[in-house]
Amino acid sequence: MTKLPRPFVAHPDVVASMMTTLLRRGIPANELQDAVAEVQLRALEARTLATATVDVRGWRRVCAKIAAEYAIDESRKRASRATYHAGLSGEADGTAADQESPHEVAERQPLLGALQELVLTGELPDHALAILHAEAADAPPRVVARELGLTGRAVARKLQTIRRVVREHVEQRGLREARPAPPLDPGP
């Protein structure tokens, strides 16, 4: 059995070298412990370490290189998340100009209640919820149609029916003044 050299990944000089490299490469201080542990794990998993390093200086050199590569990977991940991630957060999206006024929110509440009632009673056409979600996301009718296996005109007609039914329901309940539905481009 071959005796492997003692791994010095926990040696104070090696850890200090890793921490310095990680901090210089942009790893936040609050993530430093996790980053050091990840670099130590990667160093222990590396096959070349068993034969290449037998002293603290060798482990420092190798661990500093692994730490630098880890920091680059994390930096790329953060940049990618900042560019493409649109997940849930507690922060408001956009600027104050993008946000609804309290009047707009108050005006919308009766409509949402009416829509919920119509959904529960089954008075809306087939695919109503999918069409409304797509409409809220500003998806073109042709895209929605393709996903639902319908034509663009069928989706446009269903959306007009949904608007009409909701408008009539709101008028009957006296929730707000009736307004004509905006025209919709049916797409191809």
Secondary structure, DSSP 8 states (H G I E B T S, - for coil): --------TTSHHHHHHHHHHHHHTT--GGGHHHHHHHHHHHHHH-STHHHH--SHHHHHHHHHHHHHHHHHHHHHHHHHHHHH-----SS--S-GGGS--HHHHHHHHHHHHHHHHHHHHT-S-TTHHHHHHHHHTT--HHHHHHHHT--HHHHHHHHHHHHHHHHHHHHHHT-S------------
